[in-house]
Amino acid sequence: MSDVYFAPVGAFKDKGLIQKIPLLFRKAGSSEIIEDGDLVAVKVHFGELGSSSFIPGFYVREIVEAVKVGGGKPFLTDTGTLYLGKRRNAYDHLNTARSNGFTQASTGAPVIIGDGLRGSDVKQVEISGDYFDHVDIAGAIAQADSLVVVTHITGHDLTGFAGTFKNLGMGAVGRKVKLAIHEAVKPVVKKDDCTACAVCVKNCPADAIAIDPKDRIAVIDLDKCIGCGECVGVCPERAVVVKWSGEGEKANMKLIEAASAVVRQKKGRITYFSFLLNVSPSCDCWNYSKAPMVPDIGVLASSDPVSIDQAAADMVKSAPGGINEAFRDPELRFKVPAGGSWEVQLKKAEEMGLGEREYRLINIDE
């Protein structure tokens, strides 16, 4: 049984939620993963441009300061996206982070996009999974001495539940892994936007793309395509996109295998925080935010990723309904649109030895 520490919303003994975060950091033993001079990756989600449900920078700043107290040198990080948003390369991603309030001046830490300019800066880590035998981890995260995983708990359009494992399994890995998680996903070319510039042809590692001489458009041979997503990242016209599809349960199991590579690569040097605030039914990758499913609950911290996700899910499902009437029924809060149950995430994670679903919740206000 693992300990999960809980800081509820509201003030207690003249301490609001912001003031409770350093205490939560100490109680959860998070400082123990940091040695003097460590480069510490703080994995966050900067939010898509137009979103308002991501974790505000003033909360992240408290975690940054706690890392500094422990002698670490923190930096904020996330990876590029598959879809055509404002975070698909490091240039756009940095601008989005700044627009959403994540700057060194406001948070106390520099922002480094984990997988590089176009998403190709990754380190391959071997695993023994049912779906992966290796996983590409974002270079900056793999090279960091320690990792603090800061997660915003939400619903998700593919996996149902988006917690710590989604933050790592999609947010800390390379584009090829992200594509693989989305099952039969393959890149497609938007004919009206393609200018036949051939940048994708030059950058395709599988020689799967050619320019049709008649229609003057890039054509992808899906039999040759290895799903690396390089064409998505390099297209200057944003004409190569991902067609989303896939079975929810299988995606969840792939998600856990991908996340396991990060957890094990950082064994003994990783800690977890989960924010149960503004719990949106969709993740922060959307360019708008839906009404939250439940009222604000608080913040969790633990050294066990399985326990903290189980606790987060339990607390959201047991919370009273909020202003979003579509989620008054707790069973609808993490329903997997693509089919199956979100709970296969944590069952598989426990089977893989990543942590325990049974936990002890410790309220730091008591």
C-alpha positions in Angstrom: 0.0 0.0 0.0 1.4 3.4 -1.0 0.9 6.8 0.6 -0.8 9.5 -1.4 -0.8 13.0 0.2 -3.7 15.3 -0.3 -4.0 19.1 0.0 -7.7 20.0 -0.3 -8.9 23.3 -1.7 -9.6 26.1 0.8 -7.6 27.6 3.6 -6.4 25.8 6.7 -4.5 27.6 9.5 -3.9 30.6 7.3 -2.6 28.5 4.4 -4.3 28.4 1.1 -3.7 25.9 -1.7 -0.6 27.8 -3.0 1.0 27.8 0.5 0.2 24.1 0.9 2.2 22.9 -2.1 5.7 23.3 -0.5 4.4 21.3 2.5 2.9 18.7 0.2 6.4 18.5 -1.5 8.1 17.7 1.8 5.4 15.3 3.1 5.5 13.2 0.0 9.3 13.0 0.2 9.7 14.6 -3.2 12.9 16.4 -2.1 14.6 12.9 -1.7 14.8 12.4 -5.5 16.9 15.6 -5.9 20.6 15.8 -5.3 22.6 19.1 -5.2 23.1 20.4 -8.7 20.6 18.1 -10.4 19.1 19.2 -13.6 15.4 18.6 -12.8 12.8 18.2 -15.5 9.3 19.5 -14.4 6.9 17.8 -16.8 3.9 20.0 -17.3 1.3 20.7 -20.0 1.5 24.3 -21.2 -2.1 24.2 -22.5 -3.1 24.8 -26.1 -3.6 28.4 -27.2 -7.2 29.2 -26.3 -7.4 26.7 -23.5 -8.0 28.0 -19.9 -8.1 24.7 -17.9 -4.4 23.9 -17.7 -2.6 24.2 -14.3 -1.8 27.9 -13.8 1.9 28.9 -13.7 1.6 30.2 -10.1 1.0 26.7 -8.8 3.9 25.3 -10.9 6.2 28.1 -9.5 5.7 26.6 -6.0 7.0 23.3 -7.2 9.9 25.0 -9.0 10.9 26.8 -5.8 10.7 23.6 -3.8 13.1 21.9 -6.3 15.5 24.8 -5.8 15.3 24.5 -2.0 16.4 20.9 -2.5 19.5 22.0 -4.6 18.0 21.2 -8.0 18.1 23.3 -11.2 14.5 23.0 -12.5 13.3 23.5 -16.1 9.7 23.2 -17.4 9.2 20.8 -20.3 6.7 19.2 -22.6 6.8 17.6 -26.1 5.3 18.5 -29.4 1.9 17.4 -30.7 0.7 15.3 -33.6 -2.3 17.6 -34.4 -2.3 20.9 -36.1 -2.3 23.1 -33.0 0.1 25.7 -31.7 2.5 23.3 -30.1 3.6 21.1 -33.0 7.2 22.4 -33.1 9.4 24.1 -30.5 9.1 27.6 -31.9 5.3 27.5 -31.8 5.3 25.6 -28.5 7.5 28.2 -26.8 5.3 31.0 -28.0 2.2 29.2 -26.7 3.8 28.5 -23.3 4.7 32.2 -23.0 1.2 33.3 -24.0 -0.3 31.0 -21.3 2.0 32.4 -18.6 4.9 30.0 -18.5 8.0 32.1 -18.6 11.1 32.1 -16.4 10.0 35.4 -15.0 6.7 34.1 -13.9 7.6 30.5 -12.8 11.2 30.8 -11.9 12.3 28.2 -14.4 13.3 28.2 -18.1 11.2 26.4 -20.6 12.8 23.7 -22.7 10.8 21.7 -25.3 11.7 18.1 -24.5 11.8 16.6 -28.0 13.6 19.4 -29.8 12.7 21.7 -32.6 10.7 19.3 -34.7 10.1 16.4 -32.3 13.1 14.3 -33.4 15.3 14.7 -30.3 14.6 11.4 -28.5 16.4 8.6 -26.7 15.5 5.0 -27.3 14.8 2.9 -24.2 14.4 -0.9 -24.4 11.4 -2.4 -22.7 9.7 -5.8 -22.8 6.1 -5.1 -23.6 3.2 -6.7 -25.5 3.1 -3.8 -27.9 6.6 -2.1 -27.7 10.1 -3.5 -27.4 11.5 0.0 -27.2 10.1 3.5 -26.5 11.5 6.8 -27.7 11.7 9.2 -24.7 12.0 13.0 -25.2 15.7 13.8 -25.1 15.6 16.5 -22.4 13.5 14.3 -20.1 15.8 11.3 -20.6 18.9 13.4 -20.0 17.6 15.1 -16.9 18.9 13.8 -13.5 15.5 13.9 -11.9 11.9 14.3 -13.0 8.9 15.9 -11.3 5.6 14.9 -13.1 3.0 17.6 -12.7 -0.4 16.4 -14.0 -3.7 18.0 -14.6 -6.4 15.4 -14.1 -9.0 15.5 -17.0 -11.1 13.3 -19.2 -9.7 12.2 -22.6 -11.3 11.6 -26.0 -9.3 8.4 -26.6 -8.3 7.0 -23.2 -11.2 8.2 -21.0 -9.0 9.1 -18.1 -6.0 11.4 -18.4 -3.7 11.3 -15.4 0.0 10.6 -14.7 0.3 7.8 -17.2 -1.2 9.9 -20.0 1.1 12.8 -19.0 4.1 10.5 -19.4 2.9 8.0 -22.1 1.9 10.7 -24.5 3.6 13.8 -23.2 7.1 12.5 -22.5 7.7 10.4 -25.6 8.5 10.8 -29.3 6.1 11.2 -32.1 6.4 7.7 -33.4 5.2 6.3 -30.0 2.3 8.8 -29.9 1.2 7.6 -33.3 1.5 3.9 -32.3 -0.7 4.5 -29.2 -3.4 5.9 -31.5 -3.7 2.4 -33.1 -4.3 2.4 -36.8 -3.5 6.1 -37.1 -1.6 7.1 -40.2 -0.7 10.5 -41.6 -2.8 11.9 -44.5 -2.2 14.8 -46.9 -4.7 17.6 -47.2 -4.8 18.1 -51.0 -5.9 21.7 -50.9 -3.0 22.7 -48.7 -0.1 20.7 -50.2 2.2 22.8 -52.4 4.4 19.8 -53.5 7.4 21.4 -51.8 8.9 17.9 -51.2 10.1 18.8 -47.7 8.3 15.7 -46.4 9.9 13.6 -49.1 13.4 14.6 -48.1 12.7 14.0 -44.4 10.8 10.6 -44.6 13.1 7.9 -43.2 11.1 5.1 -44.9 11.1 6.6 -48.4 7.3 6.3 -48.2 6.4 9.7 -49.7 6.6 10.9 -53.3 5.3 13.8 -55.3 2.6 12.9 -57.8 3.8 14.5 -61.1 0.3 14.8 -62.4 -1.6 16.2 -59.4 1.5 18.0 -57.9 0.7 16.7 -54.4 2.6 14.6 -51.9 1.4 11.0 -51.8 2.1 8.7 -48.8 2.6 4.9 -49.3 0.9 3.6 -46.2 2.4 0.1 -46.7 5.9 1.7 -46.4 4.9 4.2 -43.7 6.4 3.4 -40.3 4.3 5.9 -38.4 7.2 8.0 -37.2 5.2 11.3 -37.8 8.3 13.1 -39.2 6.2 14.4 -42.1 3.7 15.9 -39.7 6.4 17.9 -38.0 8.3 19.1 -41.0 5.5 20.2 -43.4 5.8 24.0 -43.7 2.2 24.2 -45.0 0.7 22.1 -42.2 -0.7 19.9 -45.0 0.1 16.6 -43.4 -2.3 15.6 -40.6 -3.1 12.6 -38.4 -6.4 10.8 -38.9 -7.4 9.9 -35.3 -8.9 6.4 -34.7 -8.4 3.4 -32.5 -9.7 1.1 -29.9 -9.7 2.7 -26.4 -8.6 -0.2 -24.3 -5.7 -1.1 -26.5 -4.6 2.5 -26.6 -4.7 2.6 -22.8 -2.5 -0.5 -22.6 0.0 0.9 -25.1 -0.1 4.1 -23.1 1.1 2.3 -20.0 3.9 0.5 -21.8 5.1 3.8 -23.2 5.0 5.5 -19.7 6.8 2.5 -18.2 9.9 3.4 -20.1 10.0 6.8 -18.5 9.2 5.5 -15.0 11.9 2.9 -15.2 14.5 5.1 -16.8 14.1 7.5 -13.9 13.8 4.9 -11.2 14.3 6.4 -7.8 14.6 9.9 -9.3 10.9 10.6 -10.0 8.0 12.0 -8.1 4.4 12.9 -8.9 1.9 15.7 -8.4 -1.7 15.7 -9.6 -4.0 18.7 -9.7 -7.7 18.0 -9.3 -8.7 21.6 -10.3 -10.9 22.6 -13.2 -11.4 18.9 -14.1 -12.4 19.2 -17.8 -14.0 16.3 -19.6 -11.4 16.8 -22.4 -7.6 17.3 -22.1 -5.8 20.6 -22.3 -4.8 20.0 -25.9 -8.1 21.5 -27.1 -8.1 25.2 -28.1 -11.0 25.8 -25.8 -12.1 24.5 -22.4 -15.4 22.8 -21.5 -17.1 23.3 -18.2 -15.5 21.1 -15.5 -17.1 17.8 -14.5 -16.9 18.4 -10.8 -16.0 21.2 -8.4 -12.3 21.8 -7.5 -11.0 19.1 -5.1 -7.3 19.8 -4.4 -3.8 18.5 -5.1 -2.2 15.1 -4.7 1.4 14.0 -4.3 3.0 10.6 -4.2 6.1 8.5 -5.2 3.7 5.9 -6.7 2.2 6.7 -10.1 -0.4 4.0 -9.9 -1.6 5.0 -6.5 -1.8 8.7 -7.3 -3.9 8.0 -10.5 -6.2 5.6 -8.6 -6.7 8.2 -5.9 -7.4 10.9 -8.4 -9.9 8.9 -10.3 -11.6 7.8 -7.1 -11.9 11.4 -5.9 -13.3 12.7 -9.1 -15.8 9.9 -9.4 -17.0 10.3 -5.8 -17.2 14.2 -6.0 -20.6 15.9 -6.3 -21.7 17.0 -9.7 -20.6 20.4 -10.9 -22.1 22.9 -13.3 -21.7 20.5 -16.2 -24.9 18.6 -16.1 -23.7 16.0 -18.7 -21.5 14.6 -15.9 -23.8 14.4 -13.0 -23.6 10.6 -13.3 -20.2 9.6 -12.0 -20.0 6.7 -14.4 -19.9 9.1 -17.3 -16.9 11.1 -16.0 -14.2 8.9 -17.5 -16.2 7.0 -20.1 -13.9 5.9 -23.0 -15.5 7.2 -26.3 -13.5 4.7 -28.3 -14.8 1.8 -26.3 -13.6 -0.3 -23.3 -12.7 0.7 -19.8 -10.1 3.3 -18.6 -9.3 1.1 -15.6 -7.2 -1.2 -17.8 -4.6 1.5 -17.5 -4.1 0.9 -13.8 -4.6 -2.8 -14.0 -1.8 -3.1 -16.5 0.4 -0.6 -14.7 0.1 -2.7 -11.5 0.8 -5.9 -13.4 3.9 -4.4 -14.8 5.2 -3.5 -11.3 4.9 0.2 -11.7 3.0 0.7 -8.4 0.0 -0.3 -6.4 -3.7 0.5 -6.8 -4.2 0.2 -3.1 -3.3 3.4 -1.3 -3.5 5.3 1.9 -4.8 8.9 1.5 -3.2 11.3 4.0 -4.9 14.7 4.3 -2.2 17.3 5.2 -4.8 19.5 6.7 -5.6 17.0 9.4 
